[in-house]
Amino acid sequence: MNEETTADAATRRSFRLHNATVPARPLEPALYLVATPIGNLGDITLRALETLAGADVLACEDTRVTRVLLDRYGIQNRPFAYHEHNADEAGPRLLQALEAGRSVALVSDAGTPLVSDPGYRLAQQAIAAGYRVIPIPGASAPLAALVGSGLPNDAFLFAGFLPAKDKARRDRLGELAAAPATLIFFESPHRIGATLVAAADVLGATRSASVCRELTKTYEEFRRGTLADLAAHYQQVENVKGEIVLVIGPPEPVETDEADVDAVLADLSKSMPTAGAATEAARLTGLPRKVLYQRLLEIKNADGR
């Protein structure tokens, strides 16, 4: 974050649009969280371009990635690296810039900052210190996947990345099994097959889902079907490539009375530990796992077990 002259700043405060140079207005001191394209560089807003060009300090995950976007639109602003490996050093420098009355723009490599990236801590620190934090909305992989999946979107839950290890992954899916919402996850291409198998086992083979790959890019793909169908497909595909968002529809509502639930719990507990029985009962009934777990403990206490 080198100091520059007023003339230097005026020169770089512009961007190119349709072969025309557009001046960017000066920004008020604040931390700007700027959404950038997730693939197609045309998915950038005019407000985002103006912010990237006009910010006194431009912080990004990878200067090489951000430079591609800046060059596309003729923005001469010099990006400053801020990522999980240098946050302890770079974060205070960005806060010092805010304290000095400068505008700071933060971008991730793609999409909306703070969504599964290290900008969350910086935003927290800026808010705690009393600085304005201004979102500049735009591209978002979870939302693009949701609206393209064809699955219910009246209620949805973005859960980031699932754990890499199978047991932890299944435990997390079990916690979310009864959530009355469409579930959205980021997933790596080399794990998507195993994740779909686990999801089919824990959430139910017939639950609807969509694997959304390479969103907004040349080879964009939405593969829709049941979890069982998708698991079978990706178990056969070698070398899956690209960035993936997995969208899983909400559970089908199941009408059960208390006696039926108790019967399901009692039957499952004969062959499974308490936690496992509660997880399976949640999948079968659509009721919250925590409620079922507590009910099973009550049943066992009443029986003297």
Sequence and secondary structure as in RCSB ss.txt:
>XXXX:A:sequence
MNEETTADAATRRSFRLHNATVPARPLEPALYLVATPIGNLGDITLRALETLAGADVLACEDTRVTRVLLDRYGI
QNRPFAYHEHNADEAGPRLLQALEAGRSVALVSDAGTPLVSDPGYRLAQQAIAAGYRVIPIPGASAPLAALVGSG
LPNDAFLFAGFLPAKDKARRDRLGELAAAPATLIFFESPHRIGATLVAAADVLGATRSASVCRELTKTYEEFRRG
TLADLAAHYQQVENVKGEIVLVIGPPEPVETDEADVDAVLADLSKSMPTAGAATEAARLTGLPRKVLYQRLLEIK
NADGR
>XXXX:A:secstr
     HHHHHHHSEEEETTEEEE     SSEEEE B SS TT   HHHHHHHHH SEEEES HHHHHHHHHHTT 
   EEE  TTTHHHHHHHHHHHHHTT  EEEE SSBSTTSSSTHHHHHHHHHHTT  EEEE    HHHHHHHHHT
S  SSEEEEEE  SSHHHHHHHHHHHTT SSEEEEEE TTTHHHHHHHHHHHH TT EEEEEESTTSTT EEEEE
EHHHHHHHHHH  S  S EEEEE         HHHHHHHHHHHHTTS HHHHHHHHHHHH   HHHHHHHHHHHH
HHTT 
